[in-house]
Amino acid sequence: MNEEKDFYERLKNELNKVEEFPTDFVYKFIIPTSNKTMAEIQQIFDEARPQVATRESKKGKYTSITVRIFALDADQVIFYYKKVGEIKGVIML
């Protein structure tokens, strides 16, 4: 648990160095193709009024999801990463 806390603390520091909040922020995920998983991800971002784009892999086994939101601060960015991280099978890029 400490490693996870350290990771998110470092991420917050880096985000604050490279981004000027508030700003548009883009998340990218890869999931095994599943309408259920895609709906879960979209539901997480629902309040942020996201722009969502999806693309299936050539054989249809995986789907890439790009989510763009207007992020107010690094804490908001991390909040969504943590929520999506709770979904099994999601690869966060």
RARANOR-V168015 format. One record per backbone hydrogen bond with DSSP energy under -1.0 kcal/mol. CO is the residue of the C=O (numbers start at 1). NH is the residue of the N-H. E is the energy in kcal/mol with one decimal. If there is no record, write none. Layout:
# RARANOR-V168015
co: [CO | CO]
nh: [NH | NH]
e: [E | E]
This chain:
# RARANOR-V168015
co: [1 | 2 | 3 | 4 | 5 | 6 | 7 | 8 | 9 | 10 | 11 | 12 | 13 | 14 | 15 | 23 | 25 | 27 | 28 | 29 | 30 | 31 | 34 | 35 | 36 | 37 | 38 | 39 | 40 | 41 | 45 | 46 | 51 | 53 | 55 | 57 | 61 | 62 | 63 | 64 | 65 | 66 | 67 | 68 | 69 | 71 | 73 | 74 | 75 | 76 | 77 | 78 | 79 | 80 | 81 | 83 | 84 | 87 | 91]
nh: [5 | 6 | 7 | 8 | 9 | 10 | 11 | 12 | 13 | 14 | 15 | 16 | 17 | 18 | 19 | 71 | 69 | 67 | 93 | 65 | 91 | 63 | 38 | 39 | 40 | 41 | 42 | 43 | 44 | 45 | 48 | 49 | 68 | 66 | 64 | 60 | 33 | 57 | 31 | 55 | 29 | 53 | 27 | 51 | 25 | 23 | 77 | 78 | 79 | 80 | 81 | 82 | 83 | 84 | 85 | 86 | 87 | 90 | 30]
e: [-2.2 | -2.7 | -2.6 | -2.4 | -2.0 | -2.6 | -2.6 | -2.3 | -2.1 | -2.6 | -3.0 | -2.3 | -1.2 | -2.3 | -2.4 | -2.8 | -2.4 | -2.4 | -2.8 | -3.0 | -2.9 | -2.8 | -2.3 | -2.4 | -2.2 | -2.2 | -2.4 | -2.4 | -1.9 | -1.5 | -1.9 | -1.4 | -2.6 | -3.0 | -3.1 | -1.2 | -2.4 | -3.2 | -2.5 | -2.0 | -2.6 | -2.5 | -3.2 | -2.3 | -3.0 | -2.3 | -1.5 | -2.5 | -2.3 | -1.9 | -1.8 | -2.7 | -2.2 | -2.5 | -2.2 | -1.0 | -2.0 | -1.3 | -2.3]
